[in-house]
Amino acid sequence: MSTPTYQKDAHEVHDPEVLSKARAIIEKCSSPKLMQKEVIDAVERNAIWRGEECLNLLAPEAPTSPTVRKLLASEVGTRAAEGHIGPTQRWFAGTTHIDEIEALCVELLKKVFKSNYADHRLVASMLGNLTVYAALTKPGDNIMTIPQPTGGHSSNRYDGPAGIRGLNIYDVPMDPQELTVDLDAFAKKAREIKPRLVALGASMTLFPFPLKEMTQIVQEWGGKIFFDGAHQLGLIGGGQFQDPLSEGACVMTGSSGKTFSGPQSGIILWNDPEINKPITDAIFPALAATHQVNRVAALAAAAAEFLAFGEEYMAQIVKNSKALGKALHDRGVTMLGAHKGFTKTHQVIADVRSFGNGLDIAKKLGDANIITNKNLIPSDKPEDWDYPSGLRIGTTEVTRLGMKENDMETVADFMIDVLEDRKQTEQVRKEVIEFRKAYQKIHYCFD
Ligand SMILES: *Cc1c(COP(=O)(O)O)cnc(C)c1O
């Protein structure tokens, strides 16, 4: 059977080669059932490789507990429950038990994060951020957010929800050495443009933000601070990072699949009843309708796990990232924030310019089953996006698999073997698979 050839579609955003490979596979299948099997097989290949054989050092990932995974496949995931919790505020009948599940989720989230209000319906933190911009700004408002090379995320920039809202976006000035906000420069710029909202929190995040000081400044004209805690959510809930809501942020969003280690989705937390209506109006009926109740159940279960294990788990994550930062530094890798103890989060950031660019280095490590991501660092420009100088390395997953500080020495050794070409990539890959065999169980859960 010949493999069909396809015209290249100039409008297609996805890699044309990968798509045409998939089309060829589908064409070769003699029945839809075999097409389905191709999907299942690809999922299985990923589960074995990424789930059992890799050192996953991707900062935005976390393995979920068996109970959370089971709930993600539960029957309730086929049910629709638009609206707010309670018998009169739903479109559909038959939601008695769904109300129970959702109310448990909301109350567990409030308990973990000690907040007055919490919402569980956003399927991603991107939508949490859009909720905040829709609720607390008007098109044409000035806001200040962190630029990407110093850790900012597209959701708070022109190419994401903040841009969709039609906001004028100014940079929060960051100190490239200290990797936190340059307070003097911030005060000067903020007093000049009087932003309605300042977004803090970042994807590349090593140290806390001067939230109290910044809150005092923006209060001069009634501005507000919004904390995008996508990455730090678990660390905050586990008491291992600053507590944005008590330090002046009026609202916080977070990705529940990052350090929080629940199902991938968005949560939003706040204390001030004054912003209750605009926030919940933006959630429903604007940004959530059928909001995946299976995911809500899994989120509630993850929150209960977090109450029992969160503090210990999150503390070990930070201990491990400090240990990994030091181990890489001791082996000659340039680490950001070395003069400040490397990190206070789940991440460490390497400047890999002496070995190559971030894209090639991440690919090479990936070939050895060590998964990281290329990252912009302060010395890069936003247009260096594809070939940045940095590597972001996170310890959430290896921690949940039971690794401790001494294991970080081994992880650093594997990385150096690849970075300095001390061993063949294939050899390191074999050693990583062997090392991972002892770390297959999910810790910090009831299972
Ligand atoms: C990951 C991330 C987001 C988006 O979160 P999703 O849950 O993936 O939608 C938003 N903001 C920051 C700072 C992030 O790192």
The ligand as an ORCA input file, in Angstrom:
! r2SCAN-3c Opt
* xyz 0 1
  C       0.828     27.940     33.343
  C       0.498     29.375     33.559
  C      -0.774     29.881     33.245
  C      -1.803     29.067     32.500
  O      -2.285     28.042     33.251
  P      -3.120     26.825     32.601
  O      -3.680     26.125     33.787
  O      -2.131     26.035     31.835
  O      -4.172     27.410     31.737
  C      -1.082     31.179     33.617
  N      -0.158     31.954     34.234
  C       1.074     31.518     34.513
  C       2.023     32.432     35.226
  C       1.450     30.212     34.180
  O       2.683     29.790     34.428
*
